[in-house]
Amino acid sequence: MNLEQLRGFVEVARLGHFTRAAEHLHLAQPSLSRQIASLEHELGAELFHRARGHISLTAAGEALLPLARRMLADADSVRREMAELAGLRRGRVRLGATPTLCISLVAEALSAFHGAHPGIELHLTEGGSRSLIDELAEGALDLALITASEGRPGGGASLTRTPLLTEELVVISSAARPPVTAEKAIGLEQLARLPQIVFHESYDLRVTTEAAFRAAGLTPSVVLEGAEMDAVLRFVERGLGVAVVPAMVLLDRPGLRSVRLTKPRLTRTVSLAHRSDVTPTRAAEAMQHVIVATADALAAGSALISPARAPGRGRRSTPSG
């Protein structure tokens, strides 16, 4: 049984005539007759009483007619939904990102994407790079914004990473308090003597800064630890201490001032990841383009952020697995 057979059956039942039904369906009358005969053979029952000049439904035909109409309506509904997806009028994108990116790059990208494609449903998962890679490998995410220093994907999945931008880690302090230094940059030794607010141990930022202090043989002065990103920024604004954060979190934060960290200069690379063994949907592809364009715009507007690829030259992807 196929949709063409059902469509022919419904038209013959509606018009009560094989020739007129064939004309309406743009078929030759013998072709339509063969379709109906084949359908009757597959169902094991006659669907029409055939009399000279008159066609009527049998009991089997009357039972099939509402079912056939429903199946054809469902098929038309599927076609419409697929057409809408192709035109990016409907669909879904499941995006994962780290907390620091959710309040910067992601916020800007989602705003731009929703403005261009308001019918696409957006799902955002916030987490560390390791957990996002696991969810991507399991098929729970379409895309993930991660830091490039994290491990390889689990689950045997093949992962493609597109480096987007490299940003400096900076030292932030309250704009309402005196600057932590009169210089344009601060060294790690001077930073170790300042009261610091450090992130929860699950944050990649904490791992990076603690490794830098250990390598320099320094012990930082910590006044508060274990906070999440929003809390850290608020505590710094209130003057509780300083913190080391990525440059992007300073977007729309007039209550904070920053100074560059040198000796050593710490950076991180942000990458967009997706499974290379799964064909992305049209909606996911559109989201990729918006994220890349947003990253380029952020890099162009800050001396502390640089593109990890040449803007306008496409994306450089690194497969892993």
C-alpha positions, 0 to 999 in steps of 0.5 A: 500500500502506498500514498498514490494508491490511497489518493486514487482510491479517495478520488474515485470514492469522491467522484464516483467515476474512474475516468473523472478521477484519473483526469483530476489526478492527471493520470491515464485511466488504465493506470488508475484502474491498476492502482486500485486493483493492486490496492484491493489485491494487497488488502484482500477485499474489493473496495468498489461495486463496479456497475455500468455507469455507476461506482459505489463503495463496498463495506470494505471501501467504506471502512477504508475511506476515513482511514485513507483520508486521515493517512493522506492528511498526515502525509500532507502535514509531514510535507508542510513541516518539512518545508517549514524546516527547510525554510527555517520557519520551524525547528529546534537547536540544542546548544551547550555552552560554558557559564562564562560564554552564556553571559557573553558570546551566547547571549549576543548570538541567541539574540541575533539568531532569534531575531532572524529565525523567531520560529526556531525553538532554542534549548540551552544547556549550561555546563563545563566543557567536559560535560558538554562534550559528553552530552554532544557525544551522546546526542543530547546537544546539536552544538557546544561552545567549549574551551579548546584545552579540554579532553577528547570526546567520550562515547567513541563519537567523532567530534569536529571543533571550529576555533572561534576566538582567543581571549585574554584572561584579565584581572577585574576589580570594582569600578567604585574602588581605587584601581588595583595598580597604576600600571596597564598590566599586573603580574602574577606575583602582585596578583597573589597578594590581592584578595581573590574570589575564586570560582567553583572547582568545576570551572576551567578558569580555576584550574588554569589560574591555580596551575599558573600560581603553582608553576610560579611557586606562589600561593594566592590570597583567597577571601572567597571560593566556590562561587558561580560566575554571576556571584563572582562578578557581583562580589567583585562589583561590591569590592569584596576582592578581585577575580581572574576572568575571560575578557568577554565577561566585561561586556555591559559591566560598567561596575567593573574595571579590568587590567591585563595579566602578564608574566605569564599572559594567560589566554583561552581559545573558544571553539564550536563543536559538533559531531562530525558523524551526524548531519546537522539540521538546517537550523543548526547550520544557521546557528553555526553561521550566527555564532561565527559571525558574532565571535568575529564581531566581538573580536573586532571590538576588543583588543583583548579578543582575537579571532582564531581564524581569519574573519570572512575566510570560512571556518577551520575545523579540527576533527577528533574522536 
